[in-house]
Amino acid sequence: MAISLSLSELASRIDGKIICGKAGSLFYGMASLDTAGPSDISFLGNEKYLPQFHATRAGSVIVPEGFEFKTDGPALIAVSNPSLGFAEVVRHFAVEPKPFTPGIHPGAHVAPTAKADPGKVCIHAGAVIMDDASIGEGTEISPNAVIQTGASIGKNCQIGANVTIREGCIIGDRVLIQPGAVIGSDGYGYEFSEGRHIKIDQVGIVEIGNDVEIGANTTIDRARFGKTIIGEGTKIDNLVQIAHNVVLGKHCLIVSQSGLAGSCRIEDHVIVAAQSGIAGHVVIGEKAILSARSGATTSLPGGITYSGKPALPMKEEVKLQAHVRRLPKMLARIKALEAALLKSSSTDL
């Protein structure tokens, strides 16, 4: 039997208000505005997609509150956040609950001193759980993941394939770590002596709070001493490098290919967009935003959006770039003035 969702059920699920359409209308799928058909639900999350909205064949569209509409279009439901509302639609039609089947596969290696209750954890083939490691109930360890000596993982975590969690690191509850990530690799620390670089021992750990997500192939270095800390609810994208002794606050967003150098401190609710870099020992204030490819070389106050290298408040950076773009014309004018002055001088002689 096909899965369906009525307009009234949808409104109830997303705490929305029907502003156009029949409550009993049924829909059987979801799609983007440009591909949706009459039986599909779509959403308008950004004004730049208005042309697609006006041309859409979707049966229903989730729109922002206060949206002006025409009556001959699709059924409309207004919510405060259409993208978040549409996520519930996706969950209804496309996301099947993943069953949790406890047990330890015969092809896994679990050290005798490790704490992993076979009736409460799921450990797949090829996984290695080393001495004195601890795996919380409801946690799933995927194939070929390695949980090293003394590491601790909380409840209801998902540890992806080929993840490595090194010695002594602490992972909270409901943490999702995507495949290939490395937690607790050595910090990058050397001292130059007698013509060569001497490795400095990295003896600290990484501590990750509850409800954190870490993307594929991201690396988080253990502290030189003490802790590298990832705060509760923070979401880290793929291919991010977080160096030793970084303190990353709660509910931050760190986007792909960004790098956080050693001992920098990122306060709560900070957004670091793609390919941004933050220098060592720098402090980024609460609710600051670093736009893509920003470079923070000094500490920055919170509550401001920054861009550029070095990172400046975006309004200042936009003005600076406008001046830079005018430089070729200014140079041409200067050359013309020099030529005119030279010609005038030769005429006077």
Long-range contacts (C-beta under 8 A, 24 or more apart in sequence): 2-28, 3-28, 3-92, 3-93, 4-28, 5-41, 5-89, 5-92, 5-93, 7-60, 7-75, 7-77, 10-41, 10-60, 10-62, 10-77, 10-89, 11-77, 13-88, 13-92, 14-62, 14-77, 14-79, 14-84, 14-85, 14-88, 14-89, 15-79, 16-62, 16-77, 16-78, 16-79, 16-85, 17-65, 17-77, 17-78, 17-79, 18-75, 18-76, 18-77, 19-63, 19-67, 19-69, 19-76, 19-77, 19-78, 20-69, 20-71, 20-73, 20-74, 20-75, 20-76, 21-60, 21-74, 21-75, 21-76, 21-77, 22-75, 25-59, 25-60, 25-75, 27-59, 27-60, 29-93, 30-86, 30-89, 30-90, 30-93, 30-94, 31-58, 33-58, 33-61, 41-86, 41-89, 42-86, 43-82, 43-83, 43-85, 43-86, 43-89, 44-82, 45-82, 45-83, 45-86, 62-86, 62-89, 100-138, 100-140, 108-141, 114-147, 136-173, 142-179, 148-184, 151-184, 154-210, 160-216, 166-206, 166-222, 167-205, 168-205, 168-222, 169-205, 169-206, 169-207, 169-208, 169-222, 170-205, 170-206, 170-207, 170-208, 171-208, 172-208, 172-209, 172-210, 172-211, 172-212, 172-232, 173-210, 173-211, 174-210, 174-211, 175-208, 175-210, 175-211, 175-212, 175-213, 175-214, 176-212, 176-213, 176-214, 177-213, 177-214, 178-213, 178-214, 178-215, 178-216, 178-218, 178-238, 179-216, 179-217, 180-216, 180-217, 181-214, 181-215, 181-216, 181-217, 181-218, 181-219, 181-220, 182-218, 182-219, 182-220, 183-208, 183-214, 183-220, 184-220, 184-221, 184-222, 185-219, 185-220, 185-221, 185-222, 186-221, 186-222, 187-221, 187-222, 187-223, 187-224, 187-228, 187-243, 187-244, 187-245, 187-262, 188-221, 188-243, 188-244, 188-262, 189-224, 189-244, 189-262, 200-224, 202-244, 204-228, 204-244, 204-245, 206-230, 209-233, 209-234, 209-250, 212-236, 215-239, 215-240, 215-256, 218-242, 221-246, 221-262, 224-262, 231-268, 237-274, 243-280, 249-286, 255-292, 267-302, 270-302
